[in-house]
Amino acid sequence: MTNTPTLDGTRSSLRLWFAMVPLLLGVLIGALAISSVSTALPAIRGELDLTDTEGLWLVDVYALSLAATLIVAARIGDAFGRKTIILIGLAGFAVLNVIGGLAGSGLLLIVVRALLGVAEAFVIAGVVATIGAKFQARERVLAYGLWTATFGTGSALGPVLGGVLAEGPGWRWLLLGSVPLAVVAAALALWLVPDSRSSQRPSWDLPSILSSIVALGALVFALHEALAAPMSAVVAAVIAILSLVFFVRRQRRLRDPLIDMRLFRVPGFSPAIIRIIVSSGVSSASVLLVSLHLQDSRGQSASEAGIALLPQAVAIAIGGVVAPVALRWLSANALTVLALMLQAVGLVWLALDPAIVAIPLVLVGLGFGVGATLAATALFEVTTEDQAGQVGAIQEVGFALGGGLGIAVFGTIAAVLVTGGFVAAVLVAAVVVTAAALVPLARRGVR
């Protein structure tokens, strides 16, 4: 009698870990979609006659649409099941990649990339909420470490794959090649992934949904166009601020808000979100900036640039695995601050334009791997299973928004400042990530 619960619990736990396979495969597909375009971009620009601004949008729109729709995707998962939205997202990913692989115009490809971001929002919202709801304590840290490691692996393979395919059979296979991965992931998810949903019936408040999408979209557009089109950026910024104020005030009045704003008053919650946004932003931007710098300024091929970026992505994967182990010696906050400072040092090093970029890229990647894992885990430490959908959505909005903003802001600096743009962009990134590391400590000191 006493052995049966233990055996059942072991079987349940093993099945849960097996369920991580399709979940992580969904994360891998998204990481490949984001990172592979950076090295393939020159080839895509040449074939589809994209301008520099259109090229940035092609890279950026995926993460931006992902960020703008994650909250809604999480709410759908809370209502209809997180397994359901994972399957919907993977199916959409397969279909859209076929369309994108056959696209004949830059505009169509940008639209497809935007819709792919929406599909991935469904996948990521389901994955993160499932991990948050089903794993506990140290197992959750390990699960998120695997999440980060998988993202790092995808980030490692993406630039290399993008460069090799762009020089070989063509960049279109970046999209077409993702189709079988999505099909396999969907089949495994249907079989292995346990379903979960909120025990509370979520409400659907259309003004909240629309204002959240408008606020995020307008904010990123404003930052994206700040230097290239200042007047348009100002208009977008005003729209973003007004929409955000309306959204926040409405959430405070609703009995069942789309996002419970009280979460941001929980000690440690807001600093963790800030760190996720900044760390993700500088990591994503460094991939694009270094890739373009190596190809445009040093004359390297796309595949050579992809291989040069490999150390950063490998370091991200290592950081995700190392983070739970490192907690034995240092607190989560100390480790996160150290990780952000490693990123800052790596960025400053890149500004010196070293002949070998591997070591500074390792610092940037390792800092993101450790810092992102611990910051993401911290969000679930102070919340309940019913809040897993919301917390997961907020977390992933942070990652996606950070990646989108990083590329938009730092990529625009590099593009507008033709002379010295790369150096200026990475130095500004170093200042921002240093501020993210020190601001929470300053607040604690004031208290």
C-alpha positions as CSV (number, residue, x, y, z in Angstrom):
1,M,0.0,0.0,0.0
2,T,2.7,2.4,0.9
3,N,4.7,1.8,-2.3
4,T,1.9,2.4,-4.7
5,P,1.6,6.2,-4.3
6,T,5.4,6.5,-4.7
7,L,5.4,4.4,-7.8
8,D,2.5,6.3,-9.3
9,G,4.1,9.6,-8.4
10,T,7.3,8.4,-10.1
11,R,5.5,7.4,-13.3
12,S,3.6,10.7,-13.3
13,S,6.9,12.6,-12.9
14,L,8.6,10.7,-15.6
15,R,5.7,11.3,-18.0
16,L,5.9,15.0,-17.2
17,W,9.6,15.1,-18.0
18,F,8.9,13.2,-21.3
19,A,6.3,15.9,-22.0
20,M,9.1,18.4,-22.0
21,V,10.3,17.0,-25.3
22,P,7.5,18.5,-27.5
23,L,7.4,21.6,-25.3
24,L,11.1,22.2,-25.8
25,L,10.8,21.4,-29.5
26,G,8.2,24.2,-29.8
27,V,10.7,26.6,-28.1
28,L,13.5,25.4,-30.5
29,I,11.4,26.2,-33.5
30,G,10.8,29.7,-32.3
31,A,14.5,30.3,-31.5
32,L,15.5,29.1,-34.9
33,A,12.9,31.4,-36.5
34,I,14.3,34.4,-34.6
35,S,18.0,33.8,-34.9
36,S,18.4,32.3,-38.4
37,V,17.2,35.5,-40.2
38,S,20.1,37.5,-38.9
39,T,22.7,35.8,-41.1
40,A,20.3,35.2,-44.0
41,L,19.2,38.9,-44.1
42,P,21.7,40.1,-46.7
43,A,20.6,37.3,-49.1
44,I,16.9,38.0,-48.5
45,R,17.4,41.8,-49.0
46,G,19.2,41.1,-52.3
47,E,16.5,38.8,-53.7
48,L,13.4,40.7,-52.5
49,D,14.9,44.2,-52.8
50,L,14.3,45.2,-49.2
51,T,15.4,48.5,-47.8
52,D,17.4,48.7,-44.6
53,T,14.3,49.6,-42.7
54,E,12.3,46.8,-44.2
55,G,15.1,44.5,-43.4
56,L,14.9,45.5,-39.7
57,W,11.2,45.0,-39.7
58,L,11.6,41.5,-41.3
59,V,13.9,40.5,-38.4
60,D,11.9,42.4,-35.7
61,V,8.3,41.8,-36.6
62,Y,8.3,38.2,-35.4
63,A,9.3,39.1,-31.8
64,L,7.0,42.2,-31.8
65,S,3.8,40.3,-32.9
66,L,4.8,37.6,-30.4
67,A,4.9,40.1,-27.6
68,A,1.7,41.9,-28.6
69,T,-0.4,38.7,-28.6
70,L,1.1,36.7,-25.7
71,I,-1.4,38.0,-23.2
72,V,-4.4,37.1,-25.3
73,A,-2.9,33.7,-26.1
74,A,-2.4,33.0,-22.4
75,R,-6.0,34.0,-21.6
76,I,-7.2,31.6,-24.3
77,G,-5.1,28.9,-22.8
78,D,-6.5,29.6,-19.3
79,A,-10.0,29.2,-20.7
80,F,-9.7,26.4,-23.2
81,G,-6.6,24.5,-22.1
82,R,-2.9,25.1,-22.5
83,K,-2.4,22.0,-24.5
84,T,-5.0,23.2,-27.0
85,I,-3.2,26.4,-27.7
86,I,0.1,24.7,-28.1
87,L,-1.4,22.5,-30.8
88,I,-3.1,25.4,-32.5
89,G,0.2,27.3,-32.6
90,L,2.2,24.5,-34.0
91,A,-0.4,23.9,-36.7
92,G,-0.3,27.6,-37.6
93,F,3.5,27.5,-37.7
94,A,3.5,24.6,-40.2
95,V,1.1,26.3,-42.6
96,L,2.6,29.8,-42.4
97,N,6.1,28.5,-43.0
98,V,5.0,26.9,-46.2
99,I,3.5,30.2,-47.3
100,G,6.5,32.2,-46.3
101,G,8.9,29.8,-48.1
102,L,7.0,30.4,-51.3
103,A,6.7,34.2,-50.8
104,G,7.6,36.3,-53.8
105,S,7.6,39.8,-52.2
106,G,9.1,41.4,-49.2
107,L,5.8,42.7,-47.9
108,L,4.2,39.2,-47.9
109,L,7.2,37.7,-46.1
110,I,7.0,40.4,-43.5
111,V,3.3,39.7,-43.0
112,V,4.0,36.0,-42.7
113,R,6.7,36.6,-40.2
114,A,4.2,38.7,-38.2
115,L,1.7,35.9,-38.2
116,L,4.4,33.4,-37.3
117,G,5.0,35.4,-34.2
118,V,1.3,35.1,-33.3
119,A,1.4,31.3,-33.8
120,E,4.5,31.1,-31.7
121,A,2.8,33.2,-29.0
122,F,0.2,30.4,-28.7
123,V,3.0,27.8,-28.3
124,I,5.1,29.8,-25.9
125,A,2.1,30.8,-23.7
126,G,1.1,27.2,-23.4
127,V,4.6,25.9,-22.7
128,V,5.4,28.5,-20.1
129,A,2.1,28.1,-18.3
130,T,2.3,24.3,-18.4
131,I,5.8,24.4,-16.8
132,G,4.6,27.0,-14.2
133,A,1.6,24.9,-13.3
134,K,3.0,21.4,-13.3
135,F,6.5,21.7,-12.0
136,Q,7.3,22.7,-8.4
137,A,10.3,24.2,-6.5
138,R,13.7,23.0,-7.8
139,E,12.2,21.0,-10.6
140,R,10.7,24.2,-12.0
141,V,14.2,25.8,-11.9
142,L,15.5,22.8,-13.9
143,A,12.6,22.9,-16.3
144,Y,13.2,26.6,-17.0
145,G,17.0,25.9,-17.3
146,L,16.2,23.4,-20.0
147,W,13.9,26.0,-21.6
148,T,16.7,28.5,-21.7
149,A,19.2,25.9,-22.8
150,T,16.9,24.9,-25.7
151,F,16.5,28.5,-26.7
152,G,20.3,28.8,-26.6
153,T,20.6,25.7,-28.8
154,G,18.2,27.2,-31.3
155,S,20.0,30.5,-31.2
156,A,23.3,28.6,-31.8
157,L,22.0,26.6,-34.8
158,G,19.9,29.5,-36.3
159,P,22.7,31.8,-37.5
160,V,24.8,28.9,-38.8
161,L,21.8,27.3,-40.5
162,G,20.8,30.7,-41.9
163,G,24.2,31.3,-43.3
164,V,24.7,27.8,-44.8
165,L,21.2,27.7,-46.4
166,A,21.5,31.3,-47.7
167,E,24.7,30.3,-49.5
168,G,23.5,26.9,-50.5
169,P,19.9,25.8,-51.4
170,G,18.5,29.3,-50.5
171,W,17.1,31.2,-47.6
172,R,13.6,29.9,-48.3
173,W,14.5,26.6,-46.7
174,L,14.8,28.4,-43.4
175,L,11.0,28.4,-43.4
176,L,10.2,25.2,-45.3
177,G,12.6,23.2,-43.1
178,S,10.6,24.2,-40.0
179,V,7.5,22.5,-41.3
180,P,8.4,18.9,-40.4
181,L,9.7,20.1,-37.0
182,A,6.3,21.6,-36.2
183,V,4.4,18.5,-37.3
184,V,6.6,16.2,-35.1
185,A,6.2,18.6,-32.2
186,A,2.4,18.6,-32.6
187,A,2.2,14.8,-32.8
188,L,4.3,14.4,-29.6
189,A,2.4,17.2,-27.8
190,L,-0.9,15.5,-28.6
191,W,0.4,12.3,-27.0
192,L,2.5,13.4,-24.1
193,V,1.6,16.9,-22.9
194,P,-0.9,17.1,-19.9
195,D,-3.6,19.6,-20.3
196,S,-4.1,22.4,-17.7
197,R,-6.3,25.5,-17.4
198,S,-7.2,28.0,-14.8
199,S,-9.8,26.8,-12.2
200,Q,-11.4,30.2,-12.5
201,R,-13.5,31.0,-15.6
202,P,-11.6,33.9,-17.4
203,S,-13.6,36.9,-18.6
204,W,-13.2,38.5,-22.1
205,D,-12.9,42.2,-22.0
206,L,-12.5,43.5,-25.5
207,P,-11.2,47.0,-24.6
208,S,-8.5,45.4,-22.5
209,I,-7.4,43.1,-25.3
210,L,-7.4,45.8,-27.9
211,S,-5.6,48.4,-25.7
212,S,-2.9,45.9,-24.8
213,I,-2.2,45.1,-28.4
214,V,-2.2,48.7,-29.4
215,A,0.0,49.8,-26.5
216,L,2.7,47.2,-27.2
217,G,2.6,47.6,-31.0
218,A,2.7,51.4,-30.9
219,L,5.5,51.4,-28.3
220,V,7.8,49.2,-30.4
221,F,6.9,51.1,-33.6
222,A,7.9,54.4,-31.8
223,L,11.2,53.0,-30.7
224,H,11.8,51.4,-34.1
225,E,11.3,54.6,-36.0
226,A,12.6,57.1,-33.4
227,L,15.7,58.0,-35.4
228,A,14.5,57.2,-39.0
229,A,11.1,58.9,-38.8
230,P,10.9,61.1,-35.6
231,M,7.4,62.6,-36.3
232,S,5.8,59.2,-36.9
233,A,7.6,57.9,-33.8
234,V,6.2,60.7,-31.6
235,V,2.7,60.0,-32.8
236,A,3.1,56.3,-32.1
237,A,4.6,57.1,-28.6
238,V,1.6,59.2,-27.7
239,I,-0.8,56.4,-28.8
240,A,1.3,53.9,-26.8
241,I,1.2,55.9,-23.6
242,L,-2.5,56.7,-23.8
243,S,-3.3,53.0,-24.6
244,L,-1.1,51.8,-21.7
245,V,-2.7,54.3,-19.2
246,F,-6.1,53.2,-20.3
247,F,-5.2,49.5,-20.0
248,V,-3.7,49.8,-16.5
249,R,-6.6,51.8,-15.2
250,R,-9.1,49.4,-16.6
251,Q,-7.3,46.4,-15.2
252,R,-7.5,48.0,-11.7
253,R,-11.3,48.4,-12.0
254,L,-12.2,45.0,-13.4
255,R,-13.1,42.1,-11.1
256,D,-11.3,39.7,-13.4
257,P,-8.6,41.7,-15.2
258,L,-6.7,40.5,-18.3
259,I,-3.5,41.1,-16.2
260,D,-3.7,41.4,-12.4
261,M,-1.7,44.6,-11.9
262,R,-1.2,43.6,-8.2
263,L,1.4,41.1,-9.4
264,F,3.8,44.0,-10.1
265,R,3.6,45.1,-6.5
266,V,4.9,41.7,-5.3
267,P,8.5,42.2,-4.1
268,G,10.9,41.1,-6.7
269,F,8.4,40.8,-9.5
270,S,8.9,44.1,-11.4
271,P,12.7,44.0,-11.1
272,A,12.7,40.5,-12.6
273,I,10.6,41.7,-15.5
274,I,12.9,44.6,-16.1
275,R,15.9,42.3,-16.1
276,I,14.3,39.9,-18.5
277,I,13.5,42.7,-21.0
278,V,17.0,44.2,-20.9
279,S,18.9,41.0,-20.9
280,S,16.9,39.6,-23.7
281,G,17.1,42.8,-25.6
282,V,20.9,43.2,-25.6
283,S,21.4,39.4,-26.3
284,S,19.1,39.6,-29.4
285,A,20.6,42.8,-30.6
286,S,24.2,41.6,-30.3
287,V,23.4,38.6,-32.6
288,L,22.0,41.0,-35.4
289,L,24.7,43.7,-34.9
290,V,27.6,41.3,-34.9
291,S,26.3,39.4,-37.9
292,L,25.8,42.5,-40.0
293,H,29.1,43.9,-38.8
294,L,31.0,40.8,-39.8
295,Q,29.4,40.6,-43.2
296,D,29.2,44.3,-44.1
297,S,32.4,45.6,-42.5
298,R,34.7,42.6,-42.5
299,G,33.5,41.0,-45.7
300,Q,32.8,37.6,-44.1
301,S,30.3,35.2,-45.7
302,A,26.9,34.5,-44.1
303,S,28.1,31.0,-43.0
304,E,31.3,32.5,-41.5
305,A,29.3,35.0,-39.6
306,G,26.9,32.3,-38.3
307,I,29.9,30.2,-37.1
308,A,31.3,33.3,-35.4
309,L,28.1,33.7,-33.5
310,L,28.0,30.1,-32.3
311,P,29.9,30.7,-29.0
312,Q,27.2,33.2,-27.7
313,A,24.4,30.7,-28.3
314,V,26.3,27.8,-26.8
315,A,27.0,30.0,-23.8
316,I,23.2,30.7,-23.4
317,A,22.5,27.0,-23.3
318,I,25.3,26.4,-20.8
319,G,24.0,29.3,-18.6
320,G,20.5,27.8,-18.5
321,V,21.9,24.5,-17.2
322,V,24.5,26.1,-14.8
323,A,22.0,28.5,-13.2
324,P,20.3,26.0,-10.9
325,V,23.6,24.6,-9.8
326,A,25.1,28.0,-9.0
327,L,22.3,28.7,-6.5
328,R,24.2,26.4,-4.1
329,W,26.9,29.1,-3.6
330,L,25.2,32.5,-4.4
331,S,21.7,34.0,-3.9
332,A,19.5,34.3,-7.0
333,N,19.7,38.1,-6.9
334,A,23.5,38.1,-6.6
335,L,23.8,35.7,-9.5
336,T,21.4,37.7,-11.7
337,V,23.3,40.9,-11.1
338,L,26.6,39.1,-11.9
339,A,25.0,37.7,-15.1
340,L,23.9,41.2,-16.2
341,M,27.4,42.6,-15.5
342,L,28.9,39.8,-17.6
343,Q,26.8,40.9,-20.5
344,A,27.9,44.5,-20.0
345,V,31.6,43.6,-20.0
346,G,31.1,41.5,-23.2
347,L,29.3,44.4,-25.0
348,V,32.1,46.9,-24.1
349,W,34.6,44.3,-25.4
350,L,32.7,44.1,-28.7
351,A,32.9,47.8,-29.0
352,L,36.7,47.5,-29.2
353,D,36.1,45.5,-32.4
354,P,38.4,42.6,-31.4
355,A,39.7,40.3,-34.1
356,I,38.1,37.3,-32.4
357,V,34.6,38.0,-31.1
358,A,34.1,34.6,-29.5
359,I,35.1,35.6,-25.9
360,P,33.0,38.7,-25.6
361,L,30.0,36.9,-27.2
362,V,30.4,34.1,-24.6
363,L,30.1,36.7,-21.8
364,V,26.9,38.1,-23.4
365,G,25.4,34.7,-23.9
366,L,26.4,33.3,-20.5
367,G,24.9,36.3,-18.8
368,F,21.6,35.9,-20.6
369,G,21.5,32.2,-20.0
370,V,22.0,32.5,-16.2
371,G,20.1,35.8,-15.7
372,A,17.1,34.9,-17.8
373,T,16.6,31.5,-16.1
374,L,16.7,32.9,-12.6
375,A,14.5,35.9,-13.4
376,A,11.9,33.8,-15.1
377,T,11.9,31.3,-12.2
378,A,11.5,34.1,-9.7
379,L,8.2,35.2,-11.2
380,F,6.5,31.9,-10.3
381,E,7.9,31.7,-6.8
382,V,5.4,34.2,-5.5
383,T,2.3,33.2,-7.5
384,T,-0.2,30.4,-7.6
385,E,-1.1,27.8,-10.3
386,D,-4.2,29.7,-11.2
387,Q,-2.0,32.7,-12.0
388,A,0.4,30.5,-14.1
389,G,-1.2,31.7,-17.4
390,Q,-0.9,35.4,-16.5
391,V,2.6,35.1,-15.1
392,G,3.8,33.0,-18.1
393,A,2.3,35.6,-20.5
394,I,4.0,38.5,-18.6
395,Q,7.3,36.6,-18.6
396,E,7.2,35.9,-22.3
397,V,6.0,39.4,-23.2
398,G,9.2,40.4,-21.4
399,F,11.4,38.1,-23.4
400,A,9.7,38.9,-26.7
401,L,9.4,42.6,-26.1
402,G,13.0,42.7,-24.9
403,G,14.2,41.0,-28.1
404,G,12.0,43.3,-30.3
405,L,13.0,46.5,-28.5
406,G,16.7,45.5,-28.5
407,I,16.7,45.0,-32.2
408,A,14.6,48.1,-32.8
409,V,16.6,50.5,-30.7
410,F,20.2,49.2,-31.0
411,G,19.7,48.1,-34.7
412,T,18.3,51.6,-35.5
413,I,21.3,53.3,-33.9
414,A,23.7,51.2,-35.9
415,A,21.7,51.7,-39.1
416,V,21.3,55.5,-38.8
417,L,24.9,56.2,-37.6
418,V,26.6,54.9,-40.6
419,T,30.0,55.8,-39.3
420,G,30.6,54.2,-35.9
421,G,27.1,52.9,-35.7
422,F,28.1,49.4,-34.5
423,V,30.3,50.8,-31.7
424,A,27.7,53.3,-30.5
425,A,25.0,50.6,-30.5
426,V,26.9,48.1,-28.4
427,L,28.1,50.8,-26.0
428,V,24.5,52.1,-25.4
429,A,23.5,48.4,-24.8
430,A,26.2,48.0,-22.2
431,V,25.0,51.1,-20.4
432,V,21.4,49.9,-20.4
433,V,22.2,46.4,-19.1
434,T,24.4,47.9,-16.3
435,A,21.6,50.1,-15.2
436,A,19.2,47.1,-15.1
437,A,21.7,45.4,-12.8
438,L,22.2,48.3,-10.4
439,V,18.7,49.9,-10.2
440,P,17.1,47.2,-8.0
441,L,20.1,47.3,-5.7
442,A,19.8,51.1,-5.4
443,R,16.1,50.7,-4.4
444,R,17.0,48.3,-1.7
445,G,19.6,50.6,-0.4
446,V,17.1,53.5,-0.2
447,R,14.8,51.4,1.9
